[in-house]
Amino acid sequence: MTVSTVEYIRYRIPEQQSAEFLAAYTRAAAQLAAAPQCVDYELARCEEDFEHYILRITWTSTEEHVEGFRKSDLFPDFLTEIRPYIGNIEEMRHYKPTTVRGAGASVPTLYAWAGGAEAFARLTEVFYDKVLKDDLLAPLFADLAPEHAQHVALWLGEVFGGPPEYSETQGGHGHMVAKHLGKNITEVQRRRWVNLLQDAADDAGLPTDAEFRSAFVAYAEWGTRLAVYFSGPDAVPPGEQPIPKWTWGAAPPYQG
């Protein structure tokens, strides 16, 4: 898997040319959107000095930008649109992301939105009550430990942005994966697990807004598909890994 790189292009555009500049990049953006080497892009304008713009383009790699996009059939049309403004470029460089990254507190975590520890404790209590009554899933949990639901609540809480209690008391991703080795979970059982989890979320009173539920179900799909793989005969246990962190997805801008 390639490591993405971020290109920053800083422009100084006289204010009387700003409308033409924005129109040109609106047209040029069609070539970026069509480029398989482009992950995303954004043109921002300085609030303090309207003549300054920064174009941010995330490429799959610097090499694929330089040797791929710039030598592709898309580049000539892109260059035609931006050529009049090349002389206004003050910086054009590629940057590699560092490990210094994170999210601020302006957007609540899925954990907080769901209702915190109490919500996930209710969820797993309701869920495993359903599981143990289900003919398809009950055999998988025949030897369910009394503390299992509590541990899964801690796991889900940490996955969705809560405190690292599972990591601190049980272990990381590898520890959870190990619990599925040799279980030979079927696709039918996986789907039933996901369906029962959604039913439990309803019964436990978790939020029903589309954004939360889409992220919630996305993790359930991702996690259970890994569980099926690691429960199979050809599974290769991973090395020690941190618990995955799940965040909000991007929902379409529709309104009900």
ABEGO torsion letter per residue (X at the ends): XBBBBBBBBBBBBBAAAAAAAAAAAAAAAAAAAABAABABBBBBBBAABAABBBBBBBBABAAAAAAAAAABAAAAAAAAAAAAAAAABABBBBBBBBABBEBBAABBBAAAAAGEAAAAAAAAAAAAAAAAABAAAAAAAAABBAAAAAAAAAAAAAAAGBBAAAAAAAEBAAAAAAAABGAGBBAAAAAAAAAAAAAAAAAAGBBABAAAAAAAAAAAAAAAAAAAAAABAABBBBBBBBBBBBBBBBBBBBBX
